[in-house]
Amino acid sequence: MDASLGQVVIGDFGCGEITGMRADEAVLRDAFCALATADCLPGLRPYRLLDDLASAAAATDARVARAASAALVSVGCRLGALIATLRDPRTPDDQADTPARHAYLSYGLTVNSVSLAGGLAAGAAATPSPARAPSLLDLAPDLWIGHG
């Protein structure tokens, strides 16, 4: 488990609903599926979840569009908090219990770019807005985020 991203404990980086949770509970696909299905969005496929959310955000049904947009915003906030945690210089010392885990978490400090694709690249998760929760770009502004 030394190289498991799911074991990272999310820090306090503007997405309070997941602060202190493990990444596998808050940020991985099953967590996103639970988040989306909590809003009763129909027809979401786990293997295409973010693409389906992006499509639903453009739906003509205003309730569906709002719920999907809110889910994408939450996804962006959650990913931003994970990236900010991985980029926090305290994370390796605070969360590593073996030298291999420390090396793995220390590597996160060197990452300077993240590529997003599918539903995340559709905009709602990466677009900053002062009227809502922090986005991925709000929480990790020093990263170059490529779409593709």
Buried (B, 14 or more C-beta within 10 A) or exposed (E): EBEEBBBBBBBEBBBEEBBEBBBBBBBBEEBBBEBBBEBEBEEBEEEEBBBBBBBBBEBEEEEBBBBBBBBBBBBBBBBBBBBBBBBBEEBBEEBBEEEEBBEBBBEBEEEEEBEBEBBBBBBBBBBEEEEBBBBBBBBBEEBEBEEE
